[in-house]
Amino acid sequence: MEQRVGQEAGAAELNRFLGNFRRALLTHSKAVLGIVYRLQFPDADAPLYEGFEAGARLDFRLWLPEPPPEVISRNRLYRRLVTAQESVARNAQFALEGAQCGRPRPGAVSTFLKSLHVFELLAERLRAGIASSMVDTDELTGLLNRVAMERDLAREMANAARTGQPVTVAMIDADHFKRVNDAHGHAFGDHVLGTLAERFVESLRPRDQVYRYGGEEFLLVLPDTPLPTAVPVLERLRLSARENEISDGAVTVRISISIGAAEIDPADDVKRTIERADEALYRAKAS
């Protein structure tokens, strides 16, 4: 895809849209079959597509129960799909007018089918792109998950080995998180993790990336950043987490975080790099 879909939206939101999109495309396909039938048998009484009045435009958006999330509607591929849909609708109408007037237009039918083919290719690319993003996204926090982290970290390590630019990796752990779950329930614990994730994203530079590593652990990748430069950035992150309360309107807590960081060593692999950051985290928590 020209633009990755899903990093700005939660997996649940994308999952809902993906289900709606698939159903809309299925109804769209049935409508197309109705149009093709009418092109072959213009005098038949069968409707163009069930549930819609004559003259209604062919448009997959008519079958979406709700508008797409903003991360989808702003996506370049989605906008291209909408443009392709408008072309399909115009070409279908032109072909149908010729058939209904008793003057079939073979060229118009061919143009309709070609534009339909383009639409279907774009729709499949968008569907696959959304599904791929969901695979990479942590449903609870909306952050990229561990699968995406391992892939992206391997890429950053290869780039660092090639260019010599430093990269710092940091492991973050929410302190005493089990107490939060025990005292206030897992739903509130999920709210805490989601809030922390939002604050991490807001505090980092555009090129930095934060991932949900698992449980109450997060992993940061800071490209072009040696460890001495990363330390004050991570300290600000730690202080910000400790000083700002987290509340759901009924319960309010303060939660601290511990951070361990390591600069990438070109001789290490992904696993060893994470282990070194995790060892630094263990020392931070012990202190």
C-alpha positions as CSV (number, residue, x, y, z in Angstrom):
1,M,0.0,0.0,0.0
2,E,1.1,3.6,-0.7
3,Q,0.4,4.5,2.9
4,R,0.2,2.1,5.8
5,V,-3.2,1.9,7.3
6,G,-3.9,1.4,10.9
7,Q,-1.1,2.8,13.0
8,E,-3.3,5.7,14.0
9,A,-6.4,3.6,14.7
10,G,-7.1,0.9,17.2
11,A,-7.4,-2.7,16.0
12,A,-11.0,-2.9,17.2
13,E,-12.0,0.1,15.0
14,L,-10.2,-1.3,12.0
15,N,-11.7,-4.7,12.6
16,R,-15.2,-3.2,12.6
17,F,-14.6,-1.3,9.4
18,L,-13.0,-4.3,7.7
19,G,-16.1,-6.4,8.5
20,N,-18.4,-3.7,7.2
21,F,-16.2,-3.2,4.1
22,R,-16.3,-6.9,3.2
23,R,-20.1,-7.0,3.5
24,A,-20.4,-3.8,1.4
25,L,-18.2,-5.3,-1.3
26,L,-20.3,-8.5,-1.3
27,T,-23.4,-6.5,-1.8
28,H,-21.6,-4.4,-4.5
29,S,-20.8,-7.6,-6.3
30,K,-24.4,-8.7,-6.3
31,A,-25.4,-5.3,-7.6
32,V,-22.9,-5.6,-10.4
33,L,-24.3,-9.0,-11.4
34,G,-27.8,-7.4,-11.6
35,I,-26.4,-4.7,-13.9
36,V,-24.7,-7.3,-16.1
37,Y,-28.0,-9.2,-16.3
38,R,-29.9,-6.1,-17.4
39,L,-27.3,-5.4,-20.0
40,Q,-27.9,-8.8,-21.5
41,F,-31.6,-8.8,-21.0
42,P,-32.7,-5.1,-21.0
43,D,-36.5,-6.1,-21.2
44,A,-36.4,-8.3,-18.1
45,D,-38.4,-7.3,-15.1
46,A,-35.6,-8.2,-12.6
47,P,-34.4,-5.2,-10.5
48,L,-30.9,-3.8,-11.0
49,Y,-30.1,-4.7,-7.5
50,E,-32.4,-5.7,-4.7
51,G,-33.5,-3.0,-2.2
52,F,-32.6,0.0,-4.4
53,E,-34.8,2.2,-6.6
54,A,-34.2,2.5,-10.3
55,G,-31.6,5.2,-11.0
56,A,-29.7,4.7,-7.8
57,R,-25.9,4.9,-8.3
58,L,-23.7,1.9,-7.8
59,D,-21.6,2.9,-4.8
60,F,-20.1,0.6,-2.2
61,R,-20.4,3.4,0.4
62,L,-24.2,3.0,0.3
63,W,-23.8,-0.4,2.0
64,L,-21.4,0.8,4.8
65,P,-23.5,1.1,8.0
66,E,-21.2,3.9,9.2
67,P,-18.5,6.2,7.7
68,P,-15.0,4.8,7.6
69,P,-12.6,5.9,10.4
70,E,-10.5,9.0,9.6
71,V,-7.4,6.9,9.2
72,I,-9.1,5.1,6.3
73,S,-10.9,8.1,4.7
74,R,-7.6,10.1,4.6
75,N,-5.7,7.1,3.1
76,R,-4.5,7.6,-0.4
77,L,-5.6,4.2,-1.6
78,Y,-9.1,4.7,-0.2
79,R,-9.4,8.0,-2.1
80,R,-8.3,6.2,-5.3
81,L,-11.0,3.5,-4.6
82,V,-13.7,6.2,-4.3
83,T,-12.6,7.8,-7.6
84,A,-12.6,4.3,-9.3
85,Q,-16.1,3.7,-7.8
86,E,-17.4,7.0,-9.4
87,S,-16.0,5.9,-12.7
88,V,-17.7,2.5,-12.5
89,A,-21.0,4.2,-11.6
90,R,-20.8,6.6,-14.6
91,N,-19.8,3.8,-17.0
92,A,-22.6,1.5,-15.8
93,Q,-25.2,4.2,-16.2
94,F,-24.0,4.9,-19.8
95,A,-24.0,1.3,-20.7
96,L,-27.5,0.7,-19.2
97,E,-29.0,3.7,-21.0
98,G,-27.9,2.3,-24.4
99,A,-29.3,-1.2,-23.6
100,Q,-32.6,0.2,-22.3
101,C,-33.1,2.3,-25.4
102,G,-32.5,-0.6,-27.7
103,R,-29.2,0.7,-28.9
104,P,-26.5,-1.5,-27.2
105,R,-23.1,0.1,-26.9
106,P,-20.4,-2.6,-27.0
107,G,-17.7,-0.1,-26.3
108,A,-19.6,1.3,-23.3
109,V,-20.0,-2.2,-21.9
110,S,-16.3,-2.9,-22.4
111,T,-15.4,0.4,-20.6
112,F,-17.7,-0.5,-17.7
113,L,-16.1,-3.9,-17.3
114,K,-12.5,-2.4,-17.4
115,S,-13.4,0.2,-14.8
116,L,-14.9,-2.5,-12.7
117,H,-11.7,-4.5,-12.9
118,V,-9.7,-1.5,-11.7
119,F,-12.1,-1.0,-8.8
120,E,-11.9,-4.6,-7.7
121,L,-8.1,-4.5,-7.7
122,L,-8.0,-1.4,-5.6
123,A,-10.6,-2.8,-3.2
124,E,-8.6,-6.0,-2.7
125,R,-5.4,-4.0,-2.1
126,L,-7.2,-1.9,0.5
127,R,-8.8,-4.9,2.2
128,A,-5.4,-6.6,2.4
129,G,-3.7,-3.5,3.7
130,I,-6.2,-3.1,6.5
131,A,-5.9,-6.8,7.4
132,S,-2.1,-6.5,7.4
133,S,-2.2,-3.5,9.7
134,M,-4.4,-5.4,12.1
135,V,-1.8,-8.1,12.3
136,D,0.8,-5.5,13.3
137,T,-1.4,-3.6,15.8
138,D,-2.0,-4.3,19.5
139,E,-5.7,-4.2,20.0
140,L,-5.6,-2.8,23.6
141,T,-3.3,0.1,23.1
142,G,-3.4,0.7,19.3
143,L,0.5,0.6,19.3
144,L,2.4,-1.6,17.0
145,N,2.9,-5.1,18.5
146,R,5.8,-7.4,19.1
147,V,5.7,-8.9,15.6
148,A,6.0,-5.5,14.0
149,M,8.7,-4.5,16.6
150,E,11.0,-7.5,15.7
151,R,10.7,-6.7,12.0
152,D,11.3,-2.9,12.4
153,L,14.1,-3.4,14.8
154,A,15.9,-5.8,12.4
155,R,15.6,-3.1,9.8
156,E,17.0,-0.4,12.1
157,M,19.9,-2.6,13.0
158,A,20.7,-3.3,9.4
159,N,20.6,0.4,8.6
160,A,22.8,1.2,11.6
161,A,25.4,-1.5,10.5
162,R,25.4,0.1,7.0
163,T,25.5,3.7,7.9
164,G,27.2,3.7,11.4
165,Q,24.4,5.8,12.8
166,P,23.6,5.0,16.5
167,V,20.3,3.5,17.6
168,T,19.1,3.2,21.2
169,V,16.6,0.6,22.3
170,A,14.7,1.1,25.6
171,M,12.5,-1.3,27.5
172,I,9.8,0.3,29.7
173,D,7.9,-1.5,32.5
174,A,4.9,-0.1,34.5
175,D,5.9,-0.5,38.2
176,H,3.8,-2.6,40.5
177,F,1.2,-3.0,37.8
178,K,-0.3,-6.2,39.4
179,R,-1.4,-4.1,42.3
180,V,-3.5,-1.9,40.0
181,N,-5.2,-4.9,38.5
182,D,-5.8,-6.4,41.9
183,A,-7.1,-3.2,43.5
184,H,-9.2,-1.8,40.7
185,G,-9.8,-4.6,38.2
186,H,-8.4,-5.5,34.8
187,A,-10.6,-3.0,32.9
188,F,-9.0,-0.1,34.8
189,G,-5.6,-1.7,34.3
190,D,-6.3,-1.8,30.5
191,H,-7.2,1.9,30.8
192,V,-3.9,2.6,32.5
193,L,-1.9,0.8,29.8
194,G,-3.8,2.7,27.0
195,T,-3.2,6.0,28.7
196,L,0.5,5.3,29.1
197,A,0.7,4.3,25.5
198,E,-0.8,7.6,24.4
199,R,1.6,9.6,26.6
200,F,4.6,7.8,25.2
201,V,3.5,8.5,21.6
202,E,2.9,12.2,22.5
203,S,6.3,12.6,24.1
204,L,8.5,11.1,21.4
205,R,9.9,12.5,18.2
206,P,8.2,11.6,14.9
207,R,10.9,9.1,13.9
208,D,10.9,7.3,17.3
209,Q,8.7,4.3,17.6
210,V,7.0,2.7,20.6
211,Y,5.7,-0.9,20.7
212,R,3.6,-3.0,23.1
213,Y,6.1,-5.7,24.0
214,G,3.7,-7.7,26.2
215,G,1.8,-7.3,29.5
216,E,2.8,-4.0,31.0
217,E,6.1,-3.8,29.0
218,F,6.8,-1.4,26.1
219,L,9.8,-1.1,23.8
220,L,11.1,2.1,22.3
221,V,13.3,2.4,19.3
222,L,15.2,5.8,19.0
223,P,17.0,6.0,15.6
224,D,20.0,8.2,15.1
225,T,20.4,8.5,18.9
226,P,23.4,7.4,20.9
227,L,22.8,6.3,24.5
228,P,24.0,9.5,26.2
229,T,21.6,11.5,24.1
230,A,18.7,9.1,24.8
231,V,19.2,9.2,28.6
232,P,17.7,12.7,29.2
233,V,14.8,11.9,26.7
234,L,14.0,8.7,28.6
235,E,14.3,10.5,32.0
236,R,11.7,13.1,30.9
237,L,9.5,10.3,29.9
238,R,9.9,8.6,33.3
239,L,9.2,11.8,35.2
240,S,6.2,12.6,33.1
241,A,4.6,9.2,33.7
242,R,5.1,9.5,37.5
243,E,3.9,13.1,37.8
244,N,0.7,12.8,35.8
245,E,-2.4,11.1,37.3
246,I,-4.4,8.5,35.3
247,S,-8.1,8.5,35.9
248,D,-11.2,7.0,34.3
249,G,-13.5,9.4,36.2
250,A,-14.1,7.0,39.1
251,V,-10.6,5.8,40.0
252,T,-7.4,7.9,40.0
253,V,-3.9,6.6,40.3
254,R,-0.3,7.6,39.9
255,I,1.9,5.0,38.4
256,S,5.7,5.1,37.9
257,I,7.7,3.4,35.1
258,S,11.2,1.9,35.0
259,I,13.3,2.2,31.9
260,G,16.4,0.2,30.7
261,A,18.2,1.3,27.6
262,A,21.0,-0.1,25.4
263,E,22.7,1.2,22.3
264,I,22.6,-1.2,19.4
265,D,25.8,-3.2,18.9
266,P,26.3,-4.2,15.2
267,A,27.6,-7.6,16.4
268,D,24.3,-8.4,18.2
269,D,21.1,-9.8,16.7
270,V,17.6,-8.6,17.5
271,K,17.2,-11.1,20.4
272,R,20.5,-10.0,22.1
273,T,19.7,-6.3,21.6
274,I,16.4,-6.8,23.5
275,E,18.1,-8.8,26.2
276,R,20.6,-6.0,26.8
277,A,17.8,-3.5,27.2
278,D,15.9,-5.9,29.4
279,E,19.0,-6.4,31.6
280,A,19.3,-2.6,32.0
281,L,15.6,-2.5,32.9
282,Y,16.1,-5.2,35.6
283,R,18.9,-3.1,37.1
284,A,16.7,0.0,37.0
285,K,13.9,-1.8,38.8
286,A,16.3,-3.2,41.4
287,S,17.5,0.3,42.1
